[in-house]
Amino acid sequence: MKIDKQERRLTNREYIRFPKWSKDGSWIAYLRGRKDSRNPDELWLYHLPTNKHLKVKEEVSNHFQWSPRKTELSFMIQNDVYVLTIEPSETLSIRLVAKSIENFSWLPSGDGLLVSKKKNQLLNSDILLYQVMLGKNQQEPVINHFYTVPVGSNEIVVSTSQFKWSHDHRWLSFLLVPTASVSADSNTLCILSADGKLFRRIDEIDWFRWAPKKNILAYISGTGREANINKQLRAIQATSTKGLVYTPDGLVDGDFTWKNDGWLFVSRLVEDEQAPLHLRPLPSLFKVNASTGKAKPASYPELNEGDYAPEFFNRQLFWISNTNPRTADVMFSDGRNVGKHWIKNITLASSYYGKWNWQEVFSLYRL
């Protein structure tokens, strides 16, 4: 953990992945591997004020998520969803709130969850969305049907992604996910109004994120599992049928973030289909005007370095620079410099056809 210039080691030699901060910044949830396991599935909590680690459960997926309002954590074991409540005395209370679901996210109010579930076991069965409203610990959750996502007779959809809400909570976005092998090549981005009256399929995509204060959804479009071929940064208004394309011909876009409603930062590289994957060009960061699409460089990596995973917070741009085959560095810039080291030698995340999963090893806490 690093706060300003002070760095503190929290664990020792364990295999740790997916650190996630609680809303108030007093807890960090993370997955820990058992012995030499390369697939950590033990859910643990770290309490900053007392410097204590608490084990929660085993066989937990990496989809665990903190409540946006309370000190509560939701997580999945196989296809069942649990909610952990941290009492003021720091005791943990865990309850099962939904069974046989595909994915979930907290409602913006923090009073419950939105979950997805297959209508039946057929690959082309519809996807059912439910609101799971949570009462106090002793009360049974109230489960209400929210929306049915229609699936075509010749279509394969097995689950959804987690859900992301627009800033005013009037819209939510998510992916329809086919089988694992097909999902590597294509997922379908959907937008649904919070009242369930308007549903639209947008594009075949990988990553998506709402603008900070407008109902504009930016996303990376393009089929195929290779992250450095056929990937474009696009954006669309929630109520519009026509969006904007920001990626020039001959270039490929990957990780991105919003600076504000008018600007984005994106990790961009030159497209090269001929070279082997490990010899293709590496990305640098660009600042993109959301209205015009015009872009200018925002980082200047050295030869054989790539810049990924931009995050903008408190007038500073943070990103990860992959500097060698074994480690990476967290960089930052306040606009007055081309980039300074903040955290050196973080562990590499896993990668798949050029796409790095940096949330495995880095989490930026936003006050």
C-alpha positions, 0 to 999 in steps of 0.5 A: 500500500502506498499513500503519497510517498509512504509505502507499507508492505501488508502481506509476505510472500502470499499469492495475492490478487484483485485488491479492492478498496471499500468506499470509506478507504478503511478496508481492502478486500483481496484474493489470496492463493492457498499454498502454491495455487496460481488461482487464488480463491480465498477472500480476505479483508485487511483493516487499515486502522488495526493492521489486521487481516481477516479470512472470509471464505474460500472458493470465491470468484474475483467478481466480489464488490464493495457497496457504494454506500455502506461497509458491505461486500458482496461475493460469489461462491460458484453461482450463489451470492453472499453479502458480508456486513462489517459491524461497528465492532468489526465483527463479520456477518455473512448471509446468502442472498441469491442462488443460481445466478450468473453475475451481479452488481450493487444498486447505486443506493447500496440497498440491494443488488441487480443480478442476472440469471438464465431462464433455463439451461438452454444456451439460447434461453433468455436472461432474467434480471432481478433486483435483490433488495436487502433488509436487515440481517435477520430479514429475507431479501425481497426479490423482484423481476426487473427485466427479461433480455430476449435471446434469439433462437439461433443465439448463444448467451450464457451470462452477463458481465457486471453492471455499470450505472450512468452518473445519474443512475437513469441508465445501466450498461452490461455485456451479454456473454456467450460461451467462454471460447466465443466470449474471447472474440466477441461480447455484446454491449447493451444499454437498459434504462433504469425503469426497464422501458428501453433496451438496446444492443449497441456493438460487439465490444470488450470494455466500457465506461460511462462519462463522469457527468453525462449519459455518454458511454465510451467503449472499445469496439471490435471482434477478435481476441487479439487486443492489438488488432481491430479495436476502436474507441467509440462513444454513444449517447444513451438515447442515440442510435449513432455514435462517434469513432475516435480511433484513426485508421491504422491505429488500435485503442485499448485501455481508456478512462475519462478525464471529464465529460469532454476528454478521454485518455486512451492507450493507443498503438500502431496496428500490425497484423503481420508481426508475431504477437510479442513483436508488435508495437507497444502502446503509449497514452493519448488525450482525446477530445470527446467532441472532435476526436482529435488527439495528442500524446499524453505519455512518452514511453521509452523503446520497448516500453508500453503504457496501459491502464490510465486512471485520472484522479485529483487532477493527476493521470496515473498509468502502468508502464510495462518495463520488462518481462517480469515487472511494471511500474505505476506512473503519474503526471500532473500535466507539468511533466511527461511522467514520474515513477510512483510505485516501482516493480509491481507484479505483472498481471496476467495477459491474454492476446495482448490484453493485460488484466491490471486490476489483478495487481493495482487498485487506485483509491478515490477519495 
